[in-house]
Amino acid sequence: MRKTTIELRRREVILTTKRTSKKKVLCRNRYKRQLQRWTHESNVIHAPAKFGISGDGNTRALVLKFVRKIRSEFLLKKREIFIDFRKVDRMFTCGTLYFVAELDRLYRLSNGVSIIRCKLPKTRKVLQVFDQVGLLKLLSVTPELDRENFDQDVRNWKFATGTVATTHEFDTILDNYEGRIAKTLERAIYKGVSEAMTNCCHHAYIGERGDGVSLAATERRWWMFSQEHEGNLNVVMCDLGIGIPRSLPSKQIEGWGEAIERILATLVGRTDSADCRLIKAALVLGESRTDLPYRGKGLKQIVSVVEQSGSGKIKILSNSGAYFFSPQWAAPEKMIGYRDSIMGTLIEWTLPLTA
């Protein structure tokens, strides 16, 4: 009797083990089939080799096409996304921040649910950038990287994001944010810069962006990279609002429309796009959209700070227009019109560090 009981128990253990092993195989096979569906050629979104939106027009077009595909899969088709990053070999600052902003926005719209699976970049430095700026976190990938040995031009960058208050109280964007910023930005001497950044964000979210997300569901959010490197303060800031060209003509103040027309009339004959000319108009007017005396001068204020530095530079990308300025150049001002719109505004500037 005792032998029979032991034998039955032994057989039961064997059967349980077989059932467990079978379940594991089924789960593994189910995962493989799912991965095959994700990685099927028609479902994969291939990342471009270079992430840049402020230089070569072809590079910019590929980045914007890539981002549009991701938005379409999530906002319109409501399905998970599989991205292949393996061919990425260069990450330029503007293009990287723009991509981080777009991905973070989708992540927040999904209430923090992971919506993306991916194949990671093969290039070591690109993988470092993914970790440093928070992309690996957004992609739900746990990094196994030695951050102490990151390249110098990677580990200096700090990433932060936050929202602008809708009230009339004057709080700069650096009063409340997630992440890290360059310590220099917290110094009083750069208070004017943070006020100007706040002012620019107040222009951004006054209407729907046009990508299917309602204004009610839209956060007044900004994204920023900053670093102190080789005696300079570098700051890149992005919003995903309606853009300067769309916000400028909608400001209803007596004489505003006439002022814009006068400025645009001085630019007749230029080959720049309409968006370039409207960015230039915003700089010339230099008024705050909220019309409050303590809001500063926005874009014009930032350009003025760069001009006074004598050796800084600024880059303003908004929708399909781009404006570049540096007092060091023979012709300090340059404008470029692109075919595609970034549907938002990105500002990058460099200032010499002040003792």
C-alpha positions, 0 to 999 in steps of 0.5 A: 500500500505504501509503495502504491502511494509513493508511486502515485505521487511520483507519477503525479509529480512527473505529470505536473512537471510535463504540464508545466514544461508544456505551458512554458513551451506554449508561452514561449511559442506564443511570444515568438509568434507575437514577436514575429507579428511585431517584426513583420516587415509591414508592421516595423517602423525603421528609424532613420540613420541620422536624427537631425531637423535643422540642417540637411532637408533630406535628413529632416524629412526622413525624421519627420516622416518617421515621427508621423508614422509613429503618431499615426500608429498610436493616435489613429490605428490605436495599436502597439508600435515596433521600432527598429533603431539598429541603423541609427548612427548619429543623434543631433541635439535638435532632432533628438529632443524633438523625438524625445518630446514626441515620444514622451507626449504619446507616452503621457497620452497612453497614461504611462502604458508602454506602447512601443517595442524596439530593437536597440541601436548597435552604435555604442555612443547612440545607445549612451544618448538613448540612456542619458536623455531618457529614451530607454526609460520611455521604451521600457528598456532597463539599461545595463550601461556604465554611465561613469564611462559615457563619452564627455559630450554625452554625459554633460547633457541634462534632460527636463520637462514640465508644464506652464501654468494657465494662471496669470501668476508669474512662475517661470518654467524652471520653478517646477519641472521633472528631471535635471537642468544645468546648474547655471540656469538656476543663477540669477544672471540667467533669470531673463532667459528663463522668463523668455522661455516661459513667455515662448511657451505661452504662445504655444498652446492656444489652439489644436496642433492638428494631429488629432489630439483635442485641445482639452487633452493637450498639456501645456508641456515643454521639453529641454536639454541643457549642458555646461561644456567648454565654457558655454551654456547650451540650451535646447527647448521644445514645445509641441504646440501650434507654432509661431507662424500660426500663433502670431496672426491670431493675436487680436490687438488694435494695430497688430495686423497692420504691424505684421503687414508692414514687417512682411512688406519689408521682406518681399522678394526674399525666397524664404518660406512664409513661416520664416518671415512670420518668425522674423515678424515675431522677433521684430515685434517682440511683444508678449502674447499675454500682454502682461508687463512682467512676461518679458519679450519672449523670442526677442529677449532671447535673441537680445541676450545672444547678441549682447554676449558677442559670441553666442548663437541661436536657432529657432525652428517653428513649423516649416521655418528656421531662423539662425542668428550669431553676432560672430557671422559676417551676415549675422542672420539666416533663414531657411524654409523647409518642405515639412513642418515639425508642428511646434517650436524648437529653440536652441541657443549657446551663451558664454558662461559668465563668471 
